[in-house]
Amino acid sequence: MTSLELGRATLRSAAERTATAWNRANRFINNYTPKGLYARALLIIIMPMVVLQSVVAFVFMERHWNLVTQKLSAGVVADIAALIEVYREFPQDPGAAKLRKIAQDRLGLVIDFLPVGDLPPPGPKPFFSLLDQALSVELRKQVRRPFWIDTVGKSALVEIRIKLDNSVMRIFAPRSAAYASNSEIFLLWMVGTSLVLLTVAILFLRNQIRPILRLAQAAEAFGKGRDLPNFRPRGAREVRSAAIAFMEMKGRIERAIEQRTAMLAGVSHDLRTILTRFKLELALLGEGPEIDAMRRDVDEMGRMLEAYLAFARGDMGEQSAPTDMAAFLEELRTDADRTGHTASVEFHGHPIVTVKPAAFKRCLANLVSNAARHAHGIAITGHRDHRYLTVTVDDDGPGIPPAMREEVFKPFLRLDNARNQDQGGTGLGLAIARDIARSHGGDITLGDSPMGGLRASVRVPV
């Protein structure tokens, strides 16, 4: 391998490692960051402010309190150095009683003298050893004798031992005299300002997020076939633009459906007029095999026309209302029993669901009639939870091959094998049922039934 190829391989390997690390970081962020816009917006606003504030506060306070601690430590060590000089120059003080009194009364230091010997081994250093460092530097600079300090053992005192010629001088100094602690002020500053920032951010973001939530609710209600009469564009300019675009789209869809319905109503009127003339002419022609066949064809044309108009009209114009689904399913069972079929009904959960009653009943009735047309036993089951209403219609008929279970929802499609065409029908029942289910924000799926035939499942959000 040449050096050029080796260099290219190295670059590719580095690029792959970078891409892998980037993908891992993205997965970590996606897994552990909030999913909601409200929480993410708060995170985006608060985190940079808190980090910037922390850095600025730390740098400022660290420099300020570091300087203060150094000055205080230098003062305490200067007092200790002066006491050592007095002790050495005026040894006539028996037991250094006057020196201890002066140190305690005037300097706030407690001193005593231990027999000469080795100093204790160095103790553990604190994590933030600012005081330890400052005292050590000043003792080396001003006293220039072997020393030992303990800034951890007693929380309110600092113990210092200095080895003299014929004794060991032990000093207890108040920690506050040598160290200016900034932890409380720093924490108070951080917590206080963070709470203020968080409160302001929550108040402002709540007003900004609320219009987005209203827009989402309006879109969801429109998808379920419901209306939101009090919805108006509000919020920031971009949110208002999205809400206005949604309302315009909603209006265009409703106008298109109204125009289609009006056109089909006109076509229906014209075709019904022609069919009525056909029926009158056939009535005037008398009786006969040919006349009976023509009369059956005209009746079939009328049924097909009504089915097509029902499919094209859908559930336009009907308002959603709370409906007792258990009673709905019981009515369907009664209708199936009247036609000589064996039907059973079960319902689980709270039965009141907001749907378009007539349209949804037509949806379920089409599924039940489709099952009754090709089977003898029918089982209707309803289940409602906090999110969805699910209704299944099982039968013991021949079923539908899995490869054709999506094709049967196409308008005017009728199967010749699994579902016998001789039983009649226009091929619009399942198409109308799915159209109604989707207008409620749901769908219909087909599968295998435990009874051996077909299972049709309707699921709509509640």
ROLO-231357 format. One record per residue (C-alpha): residue in one letter; x, z negated, y negated. Coordinates in steps of 0.001 Angstrom, whole numbers, padded with zeros to 6 digits, always signed. Each point is the difference from the previous one (the first is absolute). Layout:
AXZY ...
This chain:
M+000000+000000+000000 T+001398+000996-003375 S+000208-002358-002942 L-002840+001865-001740 E-002288-000402+002998 L+000998-003640+000302 G-000826-000565-003650 R-003399+001669+000398 A-000752-002120+003062 T+000967-003134-001937 L-002275+000984-002885 R-002889+000705+002380 S+000519-003357+001713 A+000070-001791-003357 A-003155+001842-001101 E-001771-000938+003242 R+000978-003666-000386 T-001228+000051-003598 A-003292+001600+001045 T-000426-002544+002805 A+000662-002917-002342 W-002409+001463-002547 N-002717+000416+002644 R+000499-003588+001169 A-000268-001246-003573 N-003191+002010-000506 R-001512-001382+003210 F+000933-003535-001030 I-001566+000478-003434 N-003155+001549+001471 N-000378-002760+002584 Y+000626-003016-002210 T-001265+001009-003435 P-003650-000426-001000 K-002335+002888+000762 G-002455-000500-002850 L+000447+001592-003430 Y-000706-003316-001735 A+002733-001870+001888 R+002465+002883-000311 A-000588+000288-003739 L+000573-003740-000398 L+003174+000298+002053 I+001250+002930-002073 I-000652-001854-003262 I+001053-003512+000952 M+003094+000592+002122 P+002126+001872-002592 M-000951-002527-002681 V+000836-002972+002180 V+003298+001526+001145 L+001014+000944-003547 Q-001055-003383-001317 S+001895-001764+002793 V+003186+001926-000680 V-000179-000560-003753 A-000859-003675+000360 F+002693-000567+002601 V+002712+001729-002012 F-000959-001759-003230 M-000481-003444+001498 E+002979+000236+002305 R+002314+000774-002886 H-001585-002580-002274 W-000124-002856+002503 N+003390+000891+001448 L+001526-000429-003440 V-001896-003249-000563 T+001090-001371+003372 Q+003610+000870-000694 K-000104-001801-003356 L-001668-003087+001486 S+002413-000122+002929 A+002952+000357-002393 G-001317-002960-002025 V-000424-002228+003064 V+003488+000889+001274 A+001451-000658-003468 D-001526-003487+000072 I+001458-000579+003465 A+003430+001209-001145 A-000135-002379-002960 L-000888-002923+002290 I+002930+000868+002263 E+002376+000044-002967 V-001300-003368-001225 Y+000350-001474+003507 R+003587+001219+000258 E+001120-000949-003549 F-001648-003483-000135 P+000472-001606+003425 Q-000348-003548-001429 D-003812+000156+000493 P-000487-002075+003184 G-002174+001870+002472 A-000798+002592-002692 A-003105-001975-000863 K-000035+001033-003656 L+000672+003614+000936 R-002970+000042+002399 K-002217-001586-002657 I+001024+002536-002642 A-000520+002868+002473 Q-003465-001194+000904 D-001181-001014-003473 R+001540+002772-002055 L+000399+002924+002390 G-002730-000581+002597 L+002549+000031+002830 V+000340-002523+002839 I+003602-000386+001115 D+001880-002145+002440 F+003402+000079+001695 L+000606+000331+003727 P+003192-000736+001904 V+002415+002866+000051 G-000418+002324+002960 D-000970+003497+001019 L-003050+001597-001584 P-003019+000824+002208 P-000181+003490+001460 P-001876+002577-002090 G-003762-000247+000471 P-002550+002792+000317 K-000392+002236-003005 P-003444+000688-001403 F-001412+003520+000181 F+000034+000285-003793 S+003330-001779-000731 L+000002+000473-003761 L+000567-003729-000696 D+002578-000307+002775 Q+001954+002964-001345 A-000142-001140-003624 L+001147-003543+000808 S+002796+001234+002263 V+001330+002361-002669 E-000055-002680-002705 L+001610-002670+002221 R+002866+002319+000877 K+000410+000913-003655 Q-000252-003446-001632 V+000889-002627+002617 R+002479+001896+002177 R-000139-002517+002827 P-001391+000150+003541 F-003753-000449-000101 W-003107+000048+002165 I-003532+000636-001210 D-003431-000303+001577 T-002897+001739-001774 V-002361-000061+002994 G-000107-003533+001432 K-001890-001760-002808 S-002587+002139-001742 A+000192-001755-003399 L+003734-000812-000011 V+003270+001866+000349 E+002822-001860+001745 I+003591+000763-000986 R+003136-001552+001523 I+003430+000482-001616 K+003213-001092+001662 L+002211-002017-002378 D+003448-001458+000539 N-001087-003377+001422 S-003753+000401+000567 V-002899+002419+000308 M-002341+000149-002963 R-003667+000538+001001 I-002443+001190-002648 F-003793+000334+000227 A-001374+002252-002740 P-003643+000941-000595 R-000643+003528+001156 S-001846+000754-003245 A+003163-000824-001980 A+001959+002761+001709 Y-002609+002567+001044 A-002936+001700-001689 S-002406+001027+002770 N-001927+003204-000642 S-002032+000193+003224 E-003159-001656-001348 I+000014+002008-003205 F+000712+003190+001885 L-002795-000577+002511 L-002435-001019-002714 W+000886+003076-002016 M-000379+002301+002989 V-003232-001473+001335 G-001636-000312-003414 T+000763+003503-001214 S-000808+001494+003412 L-003409-001671-000045 V-000674+001324-003490 L+001033+003519+001023 L-002046-000180+003177 T-003103-001205-001847 V+000240+002754-002597 A+000646+002641+002672 I-002959-001154+002108 L-002367+000022-002973 F+001013+003483-001109 L+000283+001512+003475 R-003386-001298+001061 N-001634+001986-002782 Q+002056+003073+000909 I-000671-000169+003737 R-003742-000658-000266 P-000889+003568-001152 I+002039+001419+002885 L-001915-002198+002454 R-003295+001116-001547 L+001056+003636+000384 A+000907-000608+003653 Q-003364-001694+000590 A-001826+002896-001648 A+001861+002544+002145 E-000698-002033+003139 A-003681-000349-000896 F-000272+003740-000644 G+001653+000668+003374 K-002593-002246+001656 G-002849+001826-001719 R-000752-002856-002387 D-000229-000055-003766 L+001760-002157-002587 P-002231+000222-003085 N+002069-002331-002226 F+003333+001739+000534 R+001710+001122-003214 P+003599+001067-000705 R+002000-002992-001243 G+003554-001235-000167 A+003169+001824-000954 R+000040+003650-000994 E+001221+001171+003404 V-002646-002040+001834 R-002704+001348-002312 S+001197+003545+000675 A-000195-000594+003762 A-003489-001528-000337 I-001217+002900-002150 A+001423+002502+002495 F-001758-001858+002825 M-003327+000042-001850 E+000354+003708-000743 M+000811+000712+003635 K-002967-002116+001106 G-002253+001899-002390 R+001256+003387+001264 I-000612-001006+003611 E-003497-001248-000776 R-000827+003160-001988 A+001280+002194+002821 I-002175-001867+002506 E-003006+000182-002320 Q+000504+003742-000505 R+000313+000524+003745 T-003117-002045+000621 A-001946+001878-002696 M+001133+003347+001393 L-000940-001005+003530 A-003359-001242-001208 G-000632+003441-001471 V+001157+001712+003174 S-002154-002380+002022 H-003053+000848-002099 D+000563+003751+000398 L+000655-000199+003752 R-002945-002289+000571 T-002223+002477-001860 I+001168+002805+002284 L-000451-002142+003108 T-003495-000942-001154 R-000883+003725-000336 F+001406+000584+003471 K-002198-002754+001406 L-003109+001399-001762 E+000690+003512+001259 L+000568-001294+003515 A-003264-001933-000173 L-001832+003194-000929 L+001524+001961+002874 G-001763-002059+002660 E+001433-001166+003321 G+002454+001561+002399 P+003382-000465+001631 E+001820+001854-002759 I-001861-001945-002692 D+000839-003329+001684 A+003688+000931+000167 M+000021+000946-003681 R-001807-003233-000868 R+002655-002031+001871 D+002742+001871-001866 V-001641-000769-003338 D-000333-003682+000927 E+003661-000053+001028 M+000960+001579-003329 G-001984-002706-001802 R+001748-002802+001888 M+003400+001546-000638 L-000823+000344-003680 E-001037-003658-000281 A+003123-001136+001861 Y+002256+002109-002203 L-001613-001304-003166 A+000331-003574+001239 F+003700+000614+000648 A+000580+001641-003386 R-002068-002555-001881 G+001772-002968+001608 D-000844-003370-001603 M+000054+001204-003583 G-002172-002019-002336 E-000530-003040+002222 Q+001275-003342-001259 S+001757-002555+002178 A-001898-003169+000828 P+000463-003072+002255 T-001368+000969+003413 D-000660-001974+003190 M+002032+001926+002560 A-001308-002027+002945 A-003546+001113-000848 F+001286+003560-000462 L+001476+000088+003469 E-003142-001544+001489 E-002081+002818-001520 L+002338+002538+001576 R-000368-001699+003377 T-003792+000102-000332 D+000085+003716-000825 A+002200+000665+003034 D-002367-001993+002234 R-002937+002093-001174 T+001718+003153+001251 G+000423-001485+003468 H+003618-001086-000224 T+001499-003344+000964 A+001601-001479-003126 S+001573-003364-000820 V+001117-001504-003326 E+002532-002684-000922 F+001191-001087-003415 H+002772-002463-000905 G+000713-001446-003430 H-001906-000172-003261 P-002598+002817+000125 I-000429+000652-003743 V+002103+003008-001053 T-000142+002039-003218 V-000633+003660+000941 K-002308+002841-000945 P-002857-000926+002352 A-001651+003362+000657 A+003266+001910+000258 F+001666-002538+002267 K-003053-000156+002231 R+000119+003797+000266 C+003671-000269+000971 L-000666-002489+002804 A-003201+001779+001071 N+001938+003252+000430 L+002509-001765+002261 V-002757-001642+002052 S-001966+003250+000294 N+003171+001826+001018 A+000525-002588+002737 A-003689+000114+001024 R+000118+003782+000264 H+002706-000066+002661 A-000301-003420+001705 H-002539-002478+001289 G+001619-003390-000737 I+001071-000940-003539 A+001754-003126-001281 I+000161-000689-003759 T+002415-002687-001195 G+000659-001188-003554 H+002803-002212-001280 R+000620-001101-003564 D+003104-001875-001223 H+001397-000680-003470 R+001191+003613-000401 Y-001971+002448+002124 L-003350+000678+001637 T+000494+001688+003370 V-002871+001499+002009 T+000617+001542+003428 V-002448+002175+001930 D+000822+000272+003720 D-001747+002206+002529 D+000264+000905+003681 G-000097+003752-000521 P+002584+002682+000783 G+002135-000800-003043 I+002187+002340-002049 P+003503+001166+000985 P+002693-001719-002121 A+001245+003348-001326 M-003446+000765-001455 R-000810-003365-001565 E+001022+001097-003477 E-001417+003504+000335 V-003546-001281+000589 F-000138-001297-003576 K+000132+003542-001342 P-003393+001240-001231 F-002070+002136+002425 L+002397-000606+002902 R-001701-000728+003322 L+001758-000469+003308 D-001160+001923+003047 N+001694-001999+002748 A+000070-003724-000599 R-003054-000049-002248 N-002646+002486+001117 Q-001177+002372-002694 D-003316+000534+001774 Q-001160-003363-001284 G-000385+001485-003465 G+001475-001103-003302 T+001710+001721-002889 G+003546-001342+000358 L-000224-001950-003265 G-000760-003525+001225 L+003573-001235+000328 A+001097+001856-003125 I-002752-001686-002033 A+000852-003397+001510 R+003711+000295-000853 D-000788+001275-003502 I-002179-003074-000646 A+002581-002379+001482 R+002748+001470-002163 S-002183-000203-003097 H-000067-003766+000695 G+003811-000083+000163 G+000073-000108+003818 D+000188+002421+002911 I-001258+000781+003500 T+002217+000274+003070 L-000817+001025+003567 G+001456-001491+003186 D-000695-000912+003597 S-002876-002373+000638 P+000113-002871+002522 M-003334+001406+001240 G+001758+003190+001106 G-001107+002292-002800 L+000789+000287-003701 R+000623-002762-002545 A-000696+000779-003670 S+001435-002628-002379 V-001026-000276-003642 R+002185-002172-002227 V-000703-000488-003699 P+001488-002546-002412 V-002208-002821-001175 
